[in-house]
């Protein structure tokens, strides 16, 4: 396994960008220099993160999300 998280990663198992191995290892996201713990999906190359909007749900019961553009820096969490 590499020391660099994937370029794009999603928490939703139905997504083609879902990676169970990376998520089990623990991935943190720094967005515009600020640590974020509510990221549902990110893309480093495209420069965006997707975060939940409150407790709102869509008609299928999935959380409503918005896409925010900026500098995305994913990293693996230190294993203790």
Secondary structure, 3 states (H helix, E strand, C coil): CCCCCCCEEECCCCCCCECHHHHHHCEEEEECCEEECCEEEEECCCCEEEEEEEEEECCCCCEEEEEEECCEEEEECCCC
